[in-house]
Amino acid sequence: MAYQSVNPNDGKLLKSFEHLSNAQLEQALDQAQTCFETWKHTTYAERAAVIHKAAALLHAHVDDYAKLETLEMGKRVEEARGEVKFSADILAYYAKHAESFLAPTQLQPKVGEAHIESSPTGVLFCVEPWNFPYYQLARVAGPQLMAGNVLVVKHAGCVPQCAIAFEKLLLDAGAPMGAYTNLRITYEQSDRVIDDPRITGVALTGSVAAGRKVAARAGQNLKKSTMELGGSDAFIVLDDADLDKTVPWAVWGRMFNGGQTCCAAKRFIVLDAIADQFLAKFKTALEALKPGDPMDERTTHGPLSTEAALVQLLAQVDAAVKGGAKLLMGGKRIDRPGSFMQATILTDIQPGNPAFRDEFFGPVVSFFRVKTEDEAIALANDSDFGLGGSVWTKDEARGRRVASRVDTGMMFVNNIDWADAELPFGGIKHSGYGRELGPMGIQEFVNKKLVRTGHIAAPV
């Protein structure tokens, strides 16, 4: 099936794009390899000039990029603007700091001198999802282009216009042809790309199923990979939490981007002493959300990205209820054009219920009551995922103690503010491996070469 741009607000087809032919794919890979042979020898200053220009262009045309994203995947336009600005900040961050992040590291051998130097590895294949059409691209393009690598990128089939726009952004900023290439390819062609000897590394953000397939293929080819595969983050509310501050974060944490965020708050684990009070306030706040056109500033509840995403989520909720969960609110599609789902709360979810382990990628709350802090931590850790999570308490020292005991890649105390280019992003368990952003993100696909010097006598 061709790449299709469909407006999820009304279901209307905007534009279709054909897949690349095998000959076009070969040309793109050859161009990327040719570009790398030159790009790897450019200075950090030369690379930074391009990446800084790309950041400036994003800032200068925030509305244009945001509206395209809203049309293609239904993100509320205010949130889309925020994503465009954050993407620009990520590019600027790496343009500024890449050289220091990859500076040689001096070692202290007993004899002679030694250091570790960093060098790019080559052409990277990146497979990226639709839920943040620019941010997902910026967080691989910024660090890896600054490191001296080049990228070929398979973006999601439902956001082809955003993918084209980001490629054009880098070309307009002065990147040479082949430094960043958008590939409209099939799954079968993706396998060919991973197998291709010109590809030196693979980065994927997507589902667990996609991660298993792509990581296995990369492994068969002995190629380094990073995987970010979603999550089922716990939102732990302790009995001393300030609900006036906690509930707005609960709403944002679950409903931001229509609930379609890998590190969204998904499992709300609340101590009994405060559970009824929290649930009442949370339910009232969710009921106040206003569905509507995501291009309208007054809309506070937008559509899901596609009709298929809505159908899958409705089926998951039905299965949860059949498995014994109680539907406190929502659970159905909203009676209007487009792929809209009601804000939903599920309670009484037992371990045998599929909802206990599944990830709900949309506006569905899984609510759990626990008696103690230890029970909250145990429940938070009883998950196949380990991406992020948060804990809410007036006692920050207590919050940090709880955060340290939860098995995830990221934990937040009294906030869920992951939107900072300096903060490394990634998880453990089925949430994947590797890190993006921060000083760690640029280290994933560089060769760490040991160089030792000194006049040392040969062993006898």
Beta strands, then each sheet from edge to edge (+ up, - down):
strand 1: 3-7
strand 2: 12-17
strand 3: 105-107
strand 4: 113-120
strand 5: 123-127
strand 6: 150-154
strand 7: 180-182
strand 8: 199-205
strand 9: 224-228
strand 10: 233-237
strand 11: 265-271
strand 12: 326-329
strand 13: 344-347
strand 14: 364-370
strand 15: 385-386
strand 16: 389-392
strand 17: 412-413
strand 18: 428-429
strand 19: 432-433
strand 20: 446-453
sheet 1: 1+ 2-
sheet 2: 3+ 4- 20+
sheet 3: 7+ 6+ 5+ 8+ 9+ 19-
sheet 4: 12+ 13- 14- 11- 10- 16- 17-
sheet 5: 15+ 18-
end
